[in-house]
Amino acid sequence: MKSAALLLFALMLTAHDIFAQALSKKPSRNEVGSYNQANLLKIDIGATKTKVLEVMGGVQKVQTYTSTSFMTKKESVIINNPFNREFKTDSAGNTSEILWYYTNINKADGEITREQQTPIVLEKNAVVGMGWDFYEDYARRKGMTIEPR
């Protein structure tokens, strides 16, 4: 029984290490997107804004890099984390805060569009949901006007 408990503990530590992720010193745009995707999985409904910012790596500007050869990288775009923040007022006059994070690594060319970002919706300083499907449904239910993807 003791060995089963030790094995379970070891598996939990291993799983934590698999999901724990840090940005490299010279991250690519894709690495920033992957980093944010992995961190979104650690956010629970009801988490405070402070906890969200902590889990997502704090408020930071991330200089990204592109490879010019096997050994060298040049500076690319700077990605704000969170990428954007906005406040929306519903039809009852209540305000929600939306934190936007760059997560879509499929389109790594040019400007970062809204479609390439994932929204985290906060109501009264607590997460009520995240992702585009949730955000669009939430806005519809609350009578909010939002930008399309």
Backbone as a printed PyTorch tensor [residue, N CA C, xyz], in Angstrom:
tensor([[[  0.8170,  -1.1960,   0.0000],
         [  0.0000,   0.0000,   0.0000],
         [  0.8610,   1.2590,   0.0000]],

        [[  1.9480,   1.2110,   0.7820],
         [  2.8430,   2.3600,   0.8560],
         [  3.5020,   2.6250,  -0.4970]],

        [[  3.8820,   1.5480,  -1.1920],
         [  4.5230,   1.7260,  -2.4970],
         [  3.5430,   2.2730,  -3.5280]],

        [[  2.2660,   1.9110,  -3.4270],
         [  1.2550,   2.4470,  -4.3450],
         [  1.0890,   3.9460,  -4.1290]],

        [[  1.1140,   4.3770,  -2.8700],
         [  0.9890,   5.7980,  -2.5640],
         [  2.2070,   6.5650,  -3.0900]],

        [[  3.4000,   5.9890,  -2.9560],
         [  4.6140,   6.6210,  -3.4670],
         [  4.5710,   6.7140,  -4.9940]],

        [[  4.0910,   5.6590,  -5.6290],
         [  3.9810,   5.6600,  -7.0800],
         [  3.0060,   6.7420,  -7.5480]],

        [[  1.8660,   6.8590,  -6.8690],
         [  0.8870,   7.8820,  -7.2160],
         [  1.4870,   9.2730,  -7.0500]],

        [[  2.2170,   9.4930,  -5.9560],
         [  2.8610,  10.7800,  -5.7120],
         [  3.8750,  11.0900,  -6.8120]],

        [[  4.6650,  10.0980,  -7.2060],
         [  5.6660,  10.2880,  -8.2630],
         [  4.9930,  10.6290,  -9.5980]],

        [[  3.8700,   9.9730,  -9.8860],
         [  3.1330,  10.2630, -11.1250],
         [  2.5820,  11.6860, -11.1110]],

        [[  2.1020,  12.1400,  -9.9600],
         [  1.5750,  13.4990,  -9.8590],
         [  2.6840,  14.5220, -10.0790]],

        [[  3.8680,  14.2650,  -9.5240],
         [  4.9960,  15.1760,  -9.7260],
         [  5.4110,  15.2140, -11.1900]],

        [[  5.4380,  14.0490, -11.8230],
         [  5.8080,  13.9670, -13.2390],
         [  4.7960,  14.7320, -14.0890]],

        [[  3.5160,  14.5570, -13.8130],
         [  2.4810,  15.2660, -14.5750],
         [  2.6270,  16.7630, -14.3880]],

        [[  2.9330,  17.2040, -13.1750],
         [  3.1320,  18.6320, -12.9200],
         [  4.2960,  19.1580, -13.7450]],

        [[  5.3970,  18.4010, -13.8220],
         [  6.5610,  18.8300, -14.5940],
         [  6.2700,  18.8840, -16.0820]],

        [[  5.4180,  17.9690, -16.5620],
         [  5.0720,  17.9750, -17.9790],
         [  4.3190,  19.2590, -18.3230]],

        [[  3.4070,  19.6750, -17.4320],
         [  2.6040,  20.8580, -17.7140],
         [  3.2900,  22.1510, -17.3030]],

        [[  4.2960,  22.0660, -16.4360],
         [  5.0300,  23.2710, -16.0590],
         [  5.8860,  23.6760, -17.2500]],

        [[  5.7800,  24.8980, -17.6430],
         [  6.4820,  25.3380, -18.8360],
         [  7.0330,  26.7320, -18.5880]],

        [[  8.2100,  26.9550, -19.0830],
         [  8.8150,  28.2820, -18.9920],
         [  9.2210,  28.7130, -20.3960]],

        [[  9.2300,  30.0030, -20.6090],
         [  9.6760,  30.5190, -21.9010],
         [ 11.1920,  30.4590, -21.9760]],

        [[ 11.6960,  30.1640, -23.1530],
         [ 13.1420,  30.1870, -23.3510],
         [ 13.6250,  31.6370, -23.3210]],

        [[ 14.9320,  31.8270, -23.2920],
         [ 15.4780,  33.1900, -23.2310],
         [ 15.1840,  33.9770, -24.5100]],

        [[ 15.1020,  33.2930, -25.6270],
         [ 14.7810,  33.9380, -26.9010],
         [ 13.6340,  33.1690, -27.5540]],

        [[ 12.4050,  33.3650, -27.0190],
         [ 11.2780,  32.5710, -27.5170],
         [ 10.8100,  32.9960, -28.9000]],

        [[ 10.3360,  32.0330, -29.6440],
         [  9.6800,  32.3320, -30.9190],
         [  8.2330,  32.7020, -30.6200]],

        [[  7.5720,  33.2110, -31.6240],
         [  6.1540,  33.5490, -31.4780],
         [  5.3410,  32.2940, -31.1390]],

        [[  5.6860,  31.1620, -31.7720],
         [  4.9960,  29.9060, -31.4920],
         [  5.1930,  29.4670, -30.0490]],

        [[  6.3910,  29.6810, -29.5070],
         [  6.6540,  29.3000, -28.1180],
         [  5.8050,  30.1230, -27.1490]],

        [[  5.5990,  31.4010, -27.4500],
         [  4.7550,  32.2430, -26.6020],
         [  3.3120,  31.7310, -26.6540]],

        [[  2.8300,  31.4040, -27.8450],
         [  1.4750,  30.8600, -27.9880],
         [  1.3090,  29.5480, -27.2320]],

        [[  2.2840,  28.6590, -27.3420],
         [  2.2370,  27.3750, -26.6350],
         [  2.2860,  27.5770, -25.1260]],

        [[  3.1270,  28.5080, -24.6930],
         [  3.2520,  28.8390, -23.2680],
         [  1.8970,  29.2970, -22.7170]],

        [[  1.2330,  30.1880, -23.4400],
         [ -0.0650,  30.6790, -22.9990],
         [ -1.1270,  29.5850, -23.0360]],

        [[ -1.1110,  28.7410, -24.0650],
         [ -2.0660,  27.6350, -24.1360],
         [ -1.9150,  26.7090, -22.9320]],

        [[ -0.6840,  26.3650, -22.5970],
         [ -0.4260,  25.4730, -21.4590],
         [ -0.8910,  26.1140, -20.1550]],

        [[ -0.6570,  27.3990, -20.0030],
         [ -1.0460,  28.0760, -18.7630],
         [ -2.5570,  28.2410, -18.6320]],

        [[ -3.2610,  28.4000, -19.7480],
         [ -4.7240,  28.4960, -19.6970],
         [ -5.3340,  27.2460, -19.0610]],

        [[ -4.7040,  26.1130, -19.2630],
         [ -5.2140,  24.8540, -18.6960],
         [ -5.1560,  24.8450, -17.1750]],

        [[ -4.4010,  25.7470, -16.5950],
         [ -4.2280,  25.7960, -15.1370],
         [ -5.1950,  26.7780, -14.4660]],

        [[ -6.0490,  27.4360, -15.2410],
         [ -6.9590,  28.4380, -14.6890],
         [ -8.3210,  27.8040, -14.4330]],

        [[ -8.8110,  28.0170, -13.2310],
         [-10.1010,  27.4720, -12.8260],
         [-11.1720,  28.5530, -12.8240]],

        [[-12.4120,  28.1400, -13.0520],
         [-13.5440,  29.0410, -12.9150],
         [-13.5530,  29.5300, -11.4620]],

        [[-13.7580,  30.8200, -11.2860],
         [-13.7700,  31.4000,  -9.9490],
         [-12.4330,  31.9740,  -9.5190]],

        [[-11.3670,  31.6960, -10.2800],
         [-10.0450,  32.2410,  -9.9410],
         [-10.0860,  33.7580, -10.0220]],

        [[ -9.3370,  34.4170,  -9.1560],
         [ -9.2890,  35.8770,  -9.1610],
         [ -8.3990,  36.3680, -10.3040]],

        [[ -8.5350,  37.6330, -10.6380],
         [ -7.6900,  38.2310, -11.6660],
         [ -6.2200,  38.1290, -11.2710]],

        [[ -5.9250,  38.3430,  -9.9970],
         [ -4.5470,  38.2440,  -9.5100],
         [ -3.9950,  36.8470,  -9.7720]],

        [[ -4.7970,  35.8220,  -9.5200],
         [ -4.3690,  34.4360,  -9.7400],
         [ -4.1670,  34.1770, -11.2370]],

        [[ -5.0610,  34.6920, -12.0650],
         [ -4.9320,  34.5280, -13.5170],
         [ -3.6110,  35.1210, -13.9950]],

        [[ -3.3350,  36.3550, -13.5780],
         [ -2.0930,  37.0050, -13.9980],
         [ -0.8750,  36.2290, -13.5090]],

        [[ -0.9430,  35.7000, -12.3060],
         [  0.1620,  34.9000, -11.7640],
         [  0.3770,  33.6380, -12.5960]],

        [[ -0.6980,  32.9170, -12.8670],
         [ -0.6160,  31.6690, -13.6330],
         [ -0.1080,  31.9250, -15.0540]],

        [[ -0.5210,  33.0520, -15.6330],
         [ -0.1520,  33.3640, -17.0080],
         [  1.2310,  34.0120, -17.1190]],

        [[  1.9520,  34.1290, -16.0100],
         [  3.3220,  34.6380, -16.0620],
         [  3.4590,  36.1110, -15.7410]],

        [[  2.3960,  36.7220, -15.2370],
         [  2.4510,  38.1370, -14.8880],
         [  2.1810,  39.0200, -16.0930]],

        [[  2.1850,  40.3090, -15.8460],
         [  2.0330,  41.2830, -16.9400],
         [  3.4340,  41.5240, -17.4720]],

        [[  3.6330,  41.2400, -18.7420],
         [  4.9750,  41.3650, -19.2970],
         [  4.9420,  41.6430, -20.7930]],

        [[  6.0450,  42.1660, -21.2770],
         [  6.2720,  42.3300, -22.7130],
         [  7.3000,  41.2680, -23.0820]],

        [[  6.9530,  40.4020, -24.0250],
         [  7.8310,  39.3090, -24.4150],
         [  8.4190,  39.5940, -25.7990]],

        [[  9.7200,  39.7750, -25.8440],
         [ 10.4130,  39.9420, -27.1280],
         [ 10.5140,  38.5710, -27.7770]],

        [[  9.9870,  38.4340, -28.9830],
         [ 10.0960,  37.1570, -29.6870],
         [ 11.2290,  37.2320, -30.7080]],

        [[ 11.6520,  36.0700, -31.1570],
         [ 12.7840,  35.9570, -32.0770],
         [ 12.4400,  34.9800, -33.1920]],

        [[ 13.0690,  35.2000, -34.3470],
         [ 12.9650,  34.2490, -35.4540],
         [ 14.3680,  33.7670, -35.7860]],

        [[ 14.4590,  32.5320, -36.2350],
         [ 15.7580,  31.9610, -36.5920],
         [ 16.1930,  32.4840, -37.9470]],

        [[ 17.4470,  32.9040, -38.0160],
         [ 18.0000,  33.3290, -39.3050],
         [ 18.9220,  32.2480, -39.8520]],

        [[ 19.4050,  31.4070, -38.9600],
         [ 20.2160,  30.2510, -39.3380],
         [ 20.1770,  29.2810, -38.1730]],

        [[ 20.9580,  28.2340, -38.2620],
         [ 20.9810,  27.2130, -37.2130],
         [ 21.3750,  27.8080, -35.8670]],

        [[ 22.2560,  28.7630, -35.8430],
         [ 22.8060,  29.2870, -34.5910],
         [ 22.3350,  30.6900, -34.2080]],

        [[ 21.7600,  31.4250, -35.1260],
         [ 21.4390,  32.8140, -34.8110],
         [ 19.9460,  33.0880, -34.9010]],

        [[ 19.5210,  34.0500, -34.0920],
         [ 18.1270,  34.4900, -34.0910],
         [ 18.1030,  36.0110, -34.1400]],

        [[ 17.0830,  36.5560, -34.7980],
         [ 16.9280,  38.0050, -34.8110],
         [ 15.6240,  38.3610, -34.1110]],

        [[ 15.5790,  39.5830, -33.6070],
         [ 14.3840,  40.0410, -32.9100],
         [ 13.2050,  40.1000, -33.8680]],

        [[ 12.0610,  39.7400, -33.3340],
         [ 10.8280,  39.7900, -34.1050],
         [  9.8470,  40.6820, -33.3410]],

        [[  8.5850,  40.3400, -33.3090],
         [  7.5760,  41.1730, -32.6500],
         [  7.6420,  41.0650, -31.1310]],

        [[  7.1830,  42.0990, -30.4650],
         [  7.0160,  42.0700, -29.0120],
         [  5.5530,  41.7280, -28.7500]],

        [[  5.3330,  40.7430, -27.8870],
         [  3.9780,  40.3320, -27.5460],
         [  3.6970,  40.7240, -26.1030]],

        [[  2.6740,  41.5460, -25.9190],
         [  2.2380,  41.8880, -24.5610],
         [  1.4800,  40.7060, -23.9850]],

        [[  1.7030,  40.4270, -22.7240],
         [  1.0100,  39.3440, -22.0380],
         [  0.4110,  39.8920, -20.7630]],

        [[ -0.8770,  40.1040, -20.6170],
         [ -1.8950,  39.8130, -21.6210],
         [ -1.7580,  40.7380, -22.8320]],

        [[ -2.2180,  40.2440, -23.9700],
         [ -2.0720,  40.9960, -25.2090],
         [ -2.9200,  42.2650, -25.1770]],

        [[ -4.1050,  42.1330, -24.5860],
         [ -5.0170,  43.2670, -24.4950],
         [ -5.9360,  43.0410, -23.3100]],

        [[ -6.5910,  44.1110, -22.9130],
         [ -7.5430,  44.0620, -21.8080],
         [ -8.6550,  45.0320, -22.1480]],

        [[ -9.8950,  44.6190, -21.9360],
         [-11.0080,  45.5140, -22.2230],
         [-12.1290,  45.3000, -21.2210]],

        [[-12.9760,  46.2950, -21.1320],
         [-14.1350,  46.2410, -20.2580],
         [-15.3770,  46.3270, -21.1320]],

        [[-16.3600,  45.4830, -20.8240],
         [-17.6240,  45.4760, -21.5620],
         [-18.7560,  45.6380, -20.5600]],

        [[-19.7480,  46.4430, -20.9330],
         [-20.9090,  46.6510, -20.0820],
         [-22.0990,  45.9320, -20.6930]],

        [[-22.8000,  45.1580, -19.8660],
         [-23.9560,  44.4070, -20.3620],
         [-25.2140,  45.2720, -20.3410]],

        [[-26.3210,  44.6950, -20.7890],
         [-27.5760,  45.4510, -20.8960],
         [-28.1210,  45.8740, -19.5340]],

        [[-27.6800,  45.2430, -18.4390],
         [-28.1190,  45.6130, -17.0890],
         [-27.1920,  46.6390, -16.4470]],

        [[-26.1400,  47.0270, -17.1570],
         [-25.2040,  48.0150, -16.6260],
         [-24.0340,  47.4320, -15.8460]],

        [[-23.9100,  46.1070, -15.8180],
         [-22.7900,  45.4500, -15.1330],
         [-21.5810,  45.4010, -16.0530]],

        [[-20.3950,  45.5500, -15.4690],
         [-19.1650,  45.5610, -16.2580],
         [-18.3890,  44.2670, -16.0700]],

        [[-17.9140,  43.7240, -17.1800],
         [-17.0510,  42.5460, -17.1750],
         [-15.7030,  42.9470, -17.7600]],

        [[-14.6560,  42.3070, -17.2980],
         [-13.3110,  42.5500, -17.8290],
         [-12.8970,  41.3430, -18.6450]],

        [[-12.2950,  41.5900, -19.7850],
         [-11.8130,  40.5090, -20.6430],
         [-10.3150,  40.6810, -20.8160]],

        [[ -9.5830,  39.6390, -20.4720],
         [ -8.1380,  39.5960, -20.6920],
         [ -7.9000,  38.7450, -21.9270]],

        [[ -7.1150,  39.2530, -22.8560],
         [ -6.8430,  38.5520, -24.1130],
         [ -5.3970,  38.0740, -24.1250]],

        [[ -5.1940,  36.7950, -24.4690],
         [ -3.8550,  36.2160, -24.5470],
         [ -3.6190,  35.6350, -25.9350]],

        [[ -2.4320,  35.9090, -26.4840],
         [ -2.0470,  35.3330, -27.7720],
         [ -1.8610,  33.8330, -27.5810]],

        [[ -2.5960,  33.0320, -28.3370],
         [ -2.5040,  31.5720, -28.2150],
         [ -2.4680,  30.8410, -29.5430]],

        [[ -2.8960,  31.4750, -30.6220],
         [ -3.0210,  30.7720, -31.8990],
         [ -1.6950,  30.7780, -32.6360]],

        [[ -1.0530,  29.6360, -32.6460],
         [  0.2640,  29.5460, -33.2720],
         [  0.1840,  29.1300, -34.7360]],

        [[ -1.0340,  29.0420, -35.2760],
         [ -1.1890,  28.6130, -36.6680],
         [ -0.8980,  29.7210, -37.6660]],

        [[ -1.0520,  30.9600, -37.2520],
         [ -0.8560,  32.0920, -38.1580],
         [  0.2330,  32.9900, -37.5980]],

        [[  1.4640,  32.6240, -37.7870],
         [  2.5750,  33.3800, -37.1850],
         [  3.1750,  34.4040, -38.1460]],

        [[  2.3530,  34.9490, -39.0150],
         [  2.8710,  35.9580, -39.9440],
         [  2.0950,  37.2570, -39.7670]],

        [[  2.7650,  38.3590, -39.8600],
         [  2.0980,  39.6560, -39.7800],
         [  1.5720,  39.9970, -38.4030]],

        [[  0.5470,  40.8480, -38.3940],
         [ -0.0500,  41.3350, -37.1550],
         [ -0.7760,  40.2160, -36.4120]],

        [[ -0.8660,  40.3760, -35.1110],
         [ -1.6370,  39.4350, -34.3000],
         [ -3.0860,  39.9140, -34.3180]],

        [[ -3.9670,  39.0660, -34.8060],
         [ -5.3810,  39.4170, -34.9210],
         [ -6.1460,  38.9430, -33.6890]],

        [[ -7.3540,  39.4320, -33.5400],
         [ -8.2110,  39.0310, -32.4180],
         [ -8.4690,  37.5210, -32.4570]],

        [[ -8.5850,  36.9810, -33.6540],
         [ -8.8320,  35.5420, -33.8160],
         [ -7.6920,  34.7020, -33.2380]],

        [[ -6.5020,  35.2430, -33.1870],
         [ -5.3360,  34.5250, -32.6770],
         [ -5.1990,  34.6370, -31.1560]],

        [[ -6.1790,  35.2540, -30.5200],
         [ -6.1340,  35.4550, -29.0760],
         [ -7.2650,  34.6890, -28.3960]],

        [[ -7.0570,  34.3570, -27.1300],
         [ -8.0710,  33.6720, -26.3370],
         [ -8.5370,  34.6100, -25.2280]],

        [[ -9.8690,  34.8030, -25.1180],
         [-10.3880,  35.6690, -24.0610],
         [-10.5890,  34.9150, -22.7460]],

        [[-10.2820,  35.6000, -21.6430],
         [-10.6210,  35.1270, -20.3010],
         [-11.5830,  36.1710, -19.7540]],

        [[-12.8010,  35.7430, -19.4180],
         [-13.8450,  36.6670, -18.9840],
         [-13.9330,  36.6760, -17.4640]],

        [[-13.8370,  37.8990, -16.9030],
         [-13.9180,  38.0860, -15.4560],
         [-15.1520,  38.9110, -15.1090]],

        [[-15.8630,  38.4500, -14.1280],
         [-17.0270,  39.1590, -13.6200],
         [-16.8140,  39.3370, -12.1280]],

        [[-16.8540,  40.5560, -11.6360],
         [-16.5930,  40.8470, -10.2160],
         [-15.2610,  40.2480,  -9.7770]],

        [[-14.2300,  40.4220, -10.6170],
         [-12.8550,  40.0030, -10.3330],
         [-12.6670,  38.4850, -10.2610]],

        [[-13.5790,  37.7110, -10.8330],
         [-13.4530,  36.2510, -10.8250],
         [-13.7230,  35.7060, -12.2290]],

        [[-12.9830,  34.6700, -12.6040],
         [-13.1490,  34.0460, -13.9200],
         [-14.5160,  33.3690, -14.0010]],

        [[-15.2730,  33.7180, -15.0420],
         [-16.5560,  33.0530, -15.2850],
         [-16.4750,  32.1420, -16.5040]],

        [[-15.4160,  32.2750, -17.2920],
         [-15.2210,  31.4010, -18.4390],
         [-14.1220,  31.9280, -19.3380]],

        [[-13.7530,  31.1070, -20.3260],
         [-12.7190,  31.5200, -21.2720],
         [-12.9190,  30.8270, -22.6070]],

        [[-12.2820,  31.3770, -23.6100],
         [-12.3850,  30.8310, -24.9540],
         [-13.4410,  31.5540, -25.7680]],

        [[-13.2880,  31.4690, -27.0830],
         [-14.1780,  32.1840, -27.9900],
         [-15.6240,  31.7220, -27.8960]],

        [[-15.8590,  30.4150, -27.8380],
         [-17.2410,  29.9220, -27.7840],
         [-17.9450,  30.4610, -26.5420]],

        [[-17.2530,  30.3770, -25.3930],
         [-17.8420,  30.9090, -24.1650],
         [-18.0910,  32.4090, -24.3070]],

        [[-17.0980,  33.1390, -24.7730],
         [-17.1860,  34.5950, -24.8710],
         [-18.3540,  35.0300, -25.7570]],

        [[-18.5060,  34.3990, -26.9080],
         [-19.5980,  34.7640, -27.8230],
         [-20.9560,  34.4670, -27.1900]],

        [[-21.0810,  33.3130, -26.5320],
         [-22.3370,  32.9490, -25.8730],
         [-22.6250,  33.8970, -24.6990]],

        [[-21.6070,  34.1890, -23.9210],
         [-21.7230,  35.0930, -22.7750],
         [-22.1920,  36.4740, -23.2330]],

        [[-21.5670,  37.0020, -24.2630],
         [-21.9290,  38.3240, -24.7930],
         [-23.3720,  38.3340, -25.2840]],

        [[-23.7820,  37.2720, -25.9590],
         [-25.1570,  37.1790, -26.4620],
         [-26.1490,  37.1740, -25.2880]],

        [[-25.8650,  36.3640, -24.2570],
         [-26.7500,  36.2760, -23.0940],
         [-26.8240,  37.5840, -22.3210]],

        [[-25.7110,  38.3240, -22.2720],
         [-25.6380,  39.5610, -21.4910],
         [-26.0080,  40.8030, -22.2930]],

        [[-26.2440,  40.6360, -23.5970],
         [-26.5990,  41.7760, -24.4340],
         [-25.4250,  42.7030, -24.6970]],

        [[-24.2350,  42.1280, -24.8260],
         [-23.0110,  42.9110, -25.0790],
         [-22.6930,  42.8970, -26.5720]],

        [[-22.1400,  43.9930, -27.0360],
         [-21.6640,  44.0600, -28.4020],
         [-20.1760,  43.7210, -28.3800]],

        [[-19.7760,  42.7660, -29.2130],
         [-18.3750,  42.3710, -29.2680],
         [-17.8890,  42.3430, -30.7070]],

        [[-16.5590,  42.3920, -30.8540],
         [-15.9470,  42.2530, -32.1800],
         [-16.0380,  40.7940, -32.6080]],

        [[-16.2860,  40.5350, -33.8760],
         [-16.2630,  39.1450, -34.3320],
         [-14.8400,  38.6270, -34.3950]],

        [[-14.7080,  37.3350, -34.4750],
         [-13.3880,  36.7170, -34.6080],
         [-12.7640,  37.2420, -35.8250]]])
